[in-house]
């Protein structure tokens, strides 16, 4: 499997390879192993390792650091980019924020504060090299889920590399719904609305009850001027998830535009209740 080597990790985190191996021996993280038994670190491993470095530098006891990292590893979000996560110290406690959510994996006197996005930006060039030189790096053994997970790690900070990873996932499994959705979104953000719509359509064909695929498809259809189809897609998103706030808002806006005031008011009311 592909991953970041101990030497690459040491360089990114300003550690020595011996220190990286020491963190592993201490039980702070358990990296995967390559074909020759060498350590291969994931992006989440880097997040945990950088966290351990900050905790230890703040003189938090090793035992407490290990306990905090075990809990943090269990709580870090999966299946989405980690670059939105922010780890900080507030009133002597470790606080992890992921969008609107916030939680405390472990309490203690901690003196560090960093955005995971900063680390992701350092990782992106390595990811670009691996995507471009996949055979030389031995990544041919990665399956579609591996490439999708890699794309998620890079999604917010290196969209071109993320797109390449999603495309590789789809080459291996053309029916990979999550890769279709995420690649569609990146294409949409890049202004390639027609291509995005096609990806969302394929995702919905494979997973008709996916609210995100339906909603994203609706946005693409609306941008293409296909308002009736967009409304149908938004309504389907709400059939899958009645609390999909953005679908209510977009429907209220479209129904008002079409002069269907009763429907517009109904969705606007639902939107206000959900966002209150």
C-alpha positions as CSV (number, residue, x, y, z in Angstrom):
1,X,0.0,0.0,0.0
2,X,1.1,3.6,-0.5
3,X,1.6,5.9,2.4
4,X,4.1,8.4,3.8
5,X,7.4,7.0,4.8
6,X,9.0,7.6,8.3
7,X,11.6,9.9,6.6
8,X,8.9,11.9,4.8
9,X,6.9,12.2,8.0
10,X,9.9,13.3,10.0
11,X,10.7,16.1,7.5
12,X,7.1,17.4,7.5
13,X,6.8,17.4,11.3
14,X,10.4,18.6,12.0
15,X,11.3,15.4,13.8
16,X,14.0,12.8,13.3
17,X,13.2,9.4,11.9
18,X,14.3,8.0,15.2
19,X,11.7,10.2,17.0
20,X,9.0,9.0,14.6
21,X,9.9,5.4,15.4
22,X,9.9,6.2,19.1
23,X,6.3,7.6,18.9
24,X,5.2,4.4,17.2
25,X,7.0,2.2,19.8
26,X,5.3,4.2,22.6
27,X,1.9,3.3,21.2
28,X,0.8,6.7,20.0
29,X,-0.2,5.3,16.6
30,X,0.0,2.1,14.6
31,X,1.0,2.8,11.0
32,X,0.4,0.2,8.3
33,X,3.2,-1.8,6.9
34,X,4.5,-2.0,3.3
35,X,5.5,-5.1,1.4
36,X,8.9,-5.1,3.0
37,X,7.7,-4.4,6.5
38,X,8.4,-0.7,6.4
39,X,6.1,1.8,8.1
40,X,3.6,3.6,5.9
41,X,1.8,6.5,7.5
42,X,-1.7,7.8,6.5
43,X,-2.7,11.4,6.7
44,X,-4.7,10.6,9.9
45,X,-1.5,9.2,11.4
46,X,0.2,12.5,10.6
47,X,-2.6,14.4,12.4
48,X,-2.2,12.1,15.5
49,X,1.6,12.4,15.4
50,X,1.6,16.1,15.2
51,X,-0.9,16.2,18.1
52,X,1.4,13.9,20.2
53,X,4.3,16.2,19.5
54,X,2.4,19.2,20.7
55,X,1.1,17.5,23.8
56,X,4.5,16.2,24.8
57,X,6.1,19.6,24.2
58,X,3.5,21.0,26.6
59,X,4.8,18.6,29.3
60,X,1.6,16.4,29.3
61,X,2.5,13.0,30.8
62,X,3.1,10.3,28.2
63,X,0.4,8.1,29.7
64,X,-2.2,10.8,29.3
65,X,-1.0,11.6,25.8
66,X,-1.5,8.0,24.7
67,X,-5.0,8.0,26.2
68,X,-5.9,11.2,24.5
69,X,-4.6,10.0,21.1
70,X,-6.5,6.7,21.4
71,X,-9.7,8.6,21.9
72,X,-8.9,11.2,19.3
73,X,-8.2,8.4,16.7
74,X,-11.6,6.9,17.5
75,X,-13.4,10.3,17.2
76,X,-11.8,11.8,14.1
77,X,-14.3,11.8,11.3
78,X,-14.0,9.2,8.6
79,X,-15.1,9.4,5.0
80,X,-14.6,13.2,4.7
81,X,-11.6,15.5,4.5
82,X,-9.7,16.0,7.7
83,X,-8.4,19.4,6.6
84,X,-11.4,21.1,8.2
85,X,-10.5,19.8,11.7
86,X,-8.9,22.2,14.2
87,X,-7.2,21.1,17.4
88,X,-6.7,23.7,20.1
89,X,-6.5,24.2,23.9
90,X,-9.3,26.0,25.7
91,X,-9.2,26.5,29.4
92,X,-6.7,23.7,29.9
93,X,-8.5,21.2,27.8
94,X,-7.9,19.7,24.3
95,X,-10.8,20.7,22.0
96,X,-11.3,19.3,18.6
97,X,-13.6,21.2,16.2
98,X,-15.0,19.8,12.9
99,X,-17.2,22.5,11.4
100,X,-20.0,23.3,13.8
101,X,-19.2,20.2,16.0
102,X,-16.7,20.4,18.9
103,X,-15.6,17.8,21.4
104,X,-12.9,17.1,24.0
105,X,-11.0,13.9,23.5
106,X,-9.0,14.4,26.7
107,X,-8.5,17.1,29.3
108,X,-5.1,18.5,30.4
109,X,-2.8,21.5,30.4
110,X,-2.1,21.8,26.7
111,X,-0.1,24.5,24.9
112,X,-0.6,23.9,21.2
113,X,-2.9,25.1,18.5
114,X,-3.0,24.2,14.8
115,X,-5.2,23.7,11.8
116,X,-5.0,20.3,10.2
117,X,-5.3,22.2,6.9
118,X,-1.8,23.5,7.4
119,X,-0.5,19.9,7.6
120,X,-2.6,18.9,4.6
121,X,-0.9,21.6,2.5
122,X,2.5,20.1,3.3
123,X,1.3,16.6,2.4
124,X,-0.2,17.7,-1.0
125,X,3.0,17.7,-3.0
126,X,3.8,14.2,-1.9
127,X,0.4,13.1,-3.0
128,X,0.8,14.8,-6.4
129,X,4.0,12.9,-6.9
130,X,2.5,9.6,-6.0
131,X,-0.6,10.1,-8.2
132,X,1.6,11.0,-11.2
133,X,4.1,8.1,-10.6
134,X,1.7,5.4,-9.3
135,X,3.5,2.4,-10.8
136,X,6.9,3.5,-9.6
137,X,5.5,4.1,-6.1
138,X,3.9,0.7,-6.0
139,X,0.3,2.1,-5.7
140,X,-1.1,-0.3,-8.3
141,X,-2.2,-2.5,-5.5
142,X,-4.5,0.2,-4.0
143,X,-8.2,-0.5,-4.5
144,X,-11.0,1.9,-5.3
145,X,-11.8,2.6,-1.6
146,X,-8.1,3.4,-1.0
147,X,-8.0,5.9,-3.8
148,X,-11.3,7.4,-2.6
149,X,-10.0,7.8,1.0
150,X,-6.9,9.4,-0.4
151,X,-9.0,11.9,-2.4
152,X,-11.0,12.8,0.7
153,X,-7.8,13.6,2.6
154,X,-6.7,16.0,-0.2
155,X,-10.2,17.3,-1.2
156,X,-10.2,20.8,0.4
157,X,-6.5,21.7,0.0
158,X,-5.4,20.0,-3.2
159,X,-8.4,19.6,-5.5
160,X,-6.4,18.6,-8.5
161,X,-4.8,15.8,-6.6
162,X,-8.1,14.8,-5.1
163,X,-9.7,14.7,-8.6
164,X,-6.9,12.5,-9.8
165,X,-7.4,10.1,-6.9
166,X,-11.2,10.0,-7.4
167,X,-10.7,9.3,-11.1
168,X,-8.3,6.4,-10.3
169,X,-11.0,5.0,-7.9
170,X,-13.5,5.1,-10.7
171,X,-11.1,3.5,-13.1
172,X,-11.0,0.6,-10.7
173,X,-14.7,0.7,-9.8
174,X,-16.9,2.7,-12.2
175,X,-19.8,2.2,-9.8
176,X,-18.1,3.8,-6.7
177,X,-20.9,6.2,-5.7
178,X,-18.9,8.3,-3.2
179,X,-16.1,8.9,-5.7
180,X,-18.7,9.9,-8.3
181,X,-20.3,12.4,-5.9
182,X,-17.0,13.9,-4.8
183,X,-15.6,14.1,-8.3
184,X,-18.8,15.6,-9.5
185,X,-18.6,18.3,-6.9
186,X,-15.0,19.2,-7.8
187,X,-16.0,19.4,-11.5
188,X,-18.9,21.6,-10.5
189,X,-16.7,23.9,-8.5
190,X,-14.3,24.1,-11.5
191,X,-17.2,25.3,-13.7
192,X,-17.7,22.0,-15.6
193,X,-21.4,21.8,-14.8
194,X,-22.3,19.3,-17.6
195,X,-19.6,16.8,-16.5
196,X,-20.7,17.3,-12.9
197,X,-24.3,16.6,-13.8
198,X,-23.3,13.4,-15.5
199,X,-21.4,12.2,-12.5
200,X,-24.3,13.0,-10.1
201,X,-26.7,11.2,-12.5
202,X,-24.5,8.1,-12.4
203,X,-24.3,8.2,-8.6
204,X,-28.1,8.4,-8.3
205,X,-28.6,5.5,-10.7
206,X,-26.4,3.4,-8.4
207,X,-27.8,4.7,-5.1
208,X,-31.2,6.3,-5.6
209,X,-31.7,7.0,-1.9
210,X,-28.5,9.1,-1.4
211,X,-29.7,12.5,-0.4
212,X,-26.4,14.2,-1.1
213,X,-26.3,12.8,-4.7
214,X,-29.9,14.0,-5.3
215,X,-29.2,17.5,-3.9
216,X,-26.0,18.0,-5.7
217,X,-27.7,16.8,-8.9
218,X,-30.4,19.3,-8.3
219,X,-27.9,22.2,-8.0
220,X,-26.2,21.1,-11.3
221,X,-29.6,20.8,-13.1
222,X,-30.6,24.2,-11.8
223,X,-27.3,25.7,-13.1
224,X,-28.0,24.1,-16.5
225,X,-31.5,25.8,-16.5
226,X,-33.4,22.6,-16.1
227,X,-35.6,23.9,-13.3
228,X,-38.3,21.2,-13.4
229,X,-35.7,18.5,-13.2
230,X,-33.9,20.4,-10.4
231,X,-37.1,20.6,-8.4
232,X,-37.6,16.8,-8.8
233,X,-34.1,16.2,-7.6
234,X,-34.5,18.4,-4.5
235,X,-37.8,16.8,-3.7
236,X,-36.1,13.4,-4.0
237,X,-33.4,14.6,-1.6
238,X,-36.1,15.5,0.9
239,X,-37.8,12.1,0.4
240,X,-34.4,10.5,1.5
241,X,-33.8,13.0,4.3
242,X,-36.7,15.3,5.3
243,X,-34.3,17.5,7.3
244,X,-32.1,18.4,4.4
245,X,-32.0,22.1,5.1
246,X,-30.5,23.3,1.8
247,X,-33.0,21.3,-0.2
248,X,-35.9,23.1,1.6
249,X,-34.2,26.5,0.9
250,X,-33.6,25.8,-2.8
251,X,-37.1,24.5,-3.3
252,X,-38.6,27.6,-1.6
253,X,-36.5,29.8,-3.9
254,X,-37.5,27.9,-7.1
255,X,-41.1,27.6,-6.2
256,X,-41.3,31.3,-5.5
257,X,-39.6,32.0,-8.8
258,X,-42.2,29.9,-10.6
259,X,-45.1,31.6,-8.8
260,X,-46.0,28.6,-6.7
261,X,-46.4,30.5,-3.5
262,X,-48.0,27.8,-1.3
263,X,-45.2,25.4,-2.0
264,X,-42.6,28.1,-1.5
265,X,-44.0,29.1,1.9
266,X,-44.2,25.4,3.0
267,X,-40.5,24.8,2.3
268,X,-39.4,28.2,3.6
269,X,-41.2,27.5,6.9
270,X,-39.5,24.1,7.1
271,X,-36.1,25.8,6.4
272,X,-36.6,28.3,9.2
273,X,-37.7,25.6,11.7
274,X,-34.6,23.5,10.9
275,X,-32.2,26.4,11.2
276,X,-33.7,28.1,14.2
